[in-house]
């Protein structure tokens, strides 16, 4: 079973003349965009083949010089970077226009950059997304009740600035997770002239748009340029709406962890391994998200998102890796649900149905020994919050 690292390694001597630029190359470049290039802010351009691993992880090392992994610096991404930096195929890959803007007060996380391969006139604008950080997932959830988040405005400004500085430059735009949503949203708000220079948009397991925005003239103008790719058990990618075909790919991981592109399975010839449709988990999540966005007001969605994510974070859960759905983890999730007891009875019923569907599908797939008692506790807590015993 091959992944992006295997693809780069297998084709390290293969030129773009022998194997044309393809969706895996786009995904590889997009993944490299998650790494911390903050030391390059202000530099015009930098060849990645000239950068060492030590340069890249400076400031992100332990006392022994080993990398300190987090949701941006992962083992898989560092392995991918090393493969790319040693590959003749990507020898001319360069980075420029790097921006990383994090504003805690406004809960804005925005990063974008431009990758260029001059030998084939490839220019790729990458919008960085989120990964297994719960803060990032909260930011993704905001997209279900906010038409525009601060990062959207930054993405629009970034594209317009780039096009002003590089007129008549054809570009490919990509993004994973929230980054894909930023790419889609910002491209929809360019002028028709600006949109004419977009060759293709690649959206990797990214939320789409609210249903009402699918009729926006700016979106309709770029609709045919979209390539939407999601894993078999997509979670983030089904939060909002698409009206274009979606490519479904296989992954090494399960459930929520399929969000990581580095775990997606590939054919070494330049394509992802595909399946016919998303899993039952993903399809049920799509229904749950659409139930929430249809039947709950924006203020209620905000209440749910803030209560759920803030409670999990305050309880010490900061990563998707904590979602083992054992008794301890479920107790933490119940505390989050308990904080939603102020919602009226109709909304509670919706939450009960959606949470049972989500937890039932997920635990049934991952751990079939999970008892019905654990599932029924969700309903019990929402119906009778006073009966919940806080630890």
FENPE-V902672 format. One record per backbone hydrogen bond with DSSP energy under -0.5 kcal/mol. NH is the residue of the N-H (numbers start at 1). CO is the residue of the C=O. If there is no record, write none. Layout:
BEGIN
<<NH | CO> <NH | CO>>
END
This chain:
BEGIN
<<2 | 266> <7 | 3> <8 | 4> <9 | 5> <10 | 6> <11 | 7> <12 | 9> <14 | 11> <15 | 13> <19 | 15> <24 | 270> <26 | 22> <27 | 23> <28 | 24> <29 | 25> <30 | 26> <31 | 27> <32 | 28> <33 | 29> <34 | 31> <35 | 32> <37 | 35> <40 | 37> <41 | 38> <43 | 40> <46 | 95> <48 | 93> <49 | 93> <50 | 47> <51 | 48> <56 | 52> <57 | 53> <58 | 54> <58 | 55> <60 | 57> <62 | 66> <65 | 62> <68 | 60> <69 | 67> <70 | 73> <74 | 72> <78 | 74> <79 | 75> <80 | 76> <81 | 77> <82 | 78> <83 | 79> <84 | 80> <85 | 81> <86 | 82> <87 | 84> <88 | 12> <89 | 12> <91 | 88> <93 | 90> <94 | 116> <95 | 46> <96 | 114> <99 | 112> <101 | 110> <102 | 100> <103 | 101> <103 | 108> <104 | 102> <107 | 104> <108 | 103> <109 | 107> <110 | 101> <112 | 99> <113 | 126> <114 | 96> <115 | 124> <116 | 94> <117 | 122> <118 | 92> <120 | 117> <121 | 118> <122 | 117> <123 | 121> <124 | 115> <125 | 123> <125 | 172> <126 | 113> <126 | 124> <127 | 174> <128 | 111> <128 | 126> <134 | 318> <137 | 133> <138 | 134> <139 | 135> <140 | 136> <141 | 137> <142 | 138> <143 | 139> <143 | 140> <144 | 141> <145 | 142> <146 | 142> <147 | 145> <152 | 149> <153 | 149> <154 | 150> <155 | 151> <156 | 152> <157 | 153> <158 | 154> <159 | 155> <160 | 156> <161 | 157> <162 | 158> <163 | 159> <164 | 160> <165 | 161> <166 | 162> <169 | 166> <170 | 168> <171 | 197> <172 | 123> <173 | 200> <174 | 125> <175 | 202> <176 | 127> <177 | 204> <179 | 176> <180 | 177> <181 | 177> <182 | 178> <183 | 179> <184 | 180> <185 | 181> <186 | 182> <187 | 183> <188 | 184> <189 | 185> <189 | 186> <190 | 187> <195 | 191> <196 | 192> <197 | 194> <198 | 195> <199 | 171> <199 | 197> <200 | 171> <201 | 225> <202 | 173> <203 | 201> <203 | 227> <204 | 175> <204 | 202> <205 | 203> <205 | 229> <209 | 241> <213 | 210> <214 | 210> <214 | 211> <215 | 212> <216 | 213> <219 | 216> <220 | 216> <221 | 217> <222 | 218> <222 | 219> <223 | 219> <225 | 222> <226 | 223> <227 | 201> <228 | 245> <229 | 203> <229 | 227> <230 | 247> <232 | 249> <234 | 231> <238 | 235> <239 | 236> <241 | 209> <247 | 228> <248 | 246> <248 | 275> <249 | 230> <250 | 273> <252 | 263> <257 | 254> <258 | 255> <259 | 256> <260 | 257> <261 | 259> <263 | 260> <264 | 261> <265 | 250> <266 | 2> <267 | 271> <270 | 267> <271 | 267> <273 | 265> <274 | 272> <275 | 248> <279 | 232> <283 | 279> <284 | 280> <285 | 281> <286 | 282> <287 | 283> <288 | 284> <289 | 285> <290 | 286> <291 | 287> <292 | 288> <293 | 289> <294 | 290> <295 | 291> <296 | 292> <301 | 297> <302 | 298> <303 | 299> <304 | 300> <305 | 301> <306 | 302> <307 | 303> <308 | 304> <309 | 305> <310 | 306> <311 | 307> <312 | 308> <313 | 309> <314 | 310> <315 | 311> <316 | 313> <317 | 312> <318 | 316> <320 | 132> <322 | 319> <323 | 320> <324 | 322> <330 | 326> <331 | 327> <332 | 328> <333 | 329> <334 | 330> <335 | 331> <336 | 332> <337 | 333> <338 | 334> <339 | 335> <340 | 337> <341 | 338> <343 | 340> <348 | 344> <349 | 345> <350 | 346> <351 | 347> <352 | 348> <353 | 349> <354 | 350> <355 | 351> <356 | 352> <357 | 353> <358 | 354> <359 | 355> <360 | 356> <361 | 357> <362 | 358> <363 | 359> <364 | 360> <365 | 361> <366 | 362> <367 | 363> <370 | 367> <374 | 371> <375 | 371> <376 | 372> <377 | 373> <378 | 374> <378 | 375> <379 | 375> <380 | 376> <381 | 377> <382 | 378> <383 | 379> <384 | 380> <387 | 384> <388 | 385> <390 | 388>>
END
